[in-house]
Amino acid sequence: MPRSGSTLIFNALRLLLRADPDCDLQSGWVRSARSLPRADCYLIKTHGMNVIDAWRASNIVYSYRDPRVALVSLCRKFGAEPSIDHIRGWMRDFEFAEQRSDILVRYETMRDDLPATVERLAGLLDVNTDLDKIIDELIGTRGTSNAIDSVTLLHGGHKSGTQDHEWRTVLPAELNAQLADEFGPWLERHGYALQ
């Protein structure tokens, strides 16, 4: 899901794989995947889920958060108009990911306990390395320019600083009511308040 810490997860996976001396790694955004040099291992970041990618992937890690908060972050970062259509697409992707992902990462859990998330990812990859070193490097990774860094996929202002409660006041009340009506069971099942 966009705006759910997926770039942080991408970088955690990249650093873990890079720590394995037997891993010949190439990594990048899905749009540049075809231009990556040949390698034994590819790490590809994407926000969309589809059957072809799932068949080709050895492992799938999917991150998500309260979609209303993700929408606020998307609008803030990219100037998008708030629309239920964004969330409908994300929910279709989530449903697909829930069936096919090796690990689902809840943004709030990762934010509150990054070491446990990195440990889960290392377990998935069966990588034995100094996780504290990986975590320190992750915490120090920041985008510094408007251009997207080809290694970390970060850029200046990557983090929008969106707070968990902001959807209540930033999104239109009518949209919030529509989201609660359409996605209420999903929100409650994943620990997100309806109001």
Salt bridges, closest charged atoms under 4 A:
ASP66 OD2 - ARG68 NH2 2.66
ASP85 OD1 - ARG88 NH1 3.17
GLU108 OE1 - ARG106 NH1 3.73
ASP112 OD1 - ARG111 NE 3.02
GLU137 OE2 - ARG18 NH2 3.14
ASP164 OD2 - ARG111 NH1 2.99
GLU166 OE1 - ARG76 NH2 2.64
GLU182 OE2 - ARG88 NE 2.88
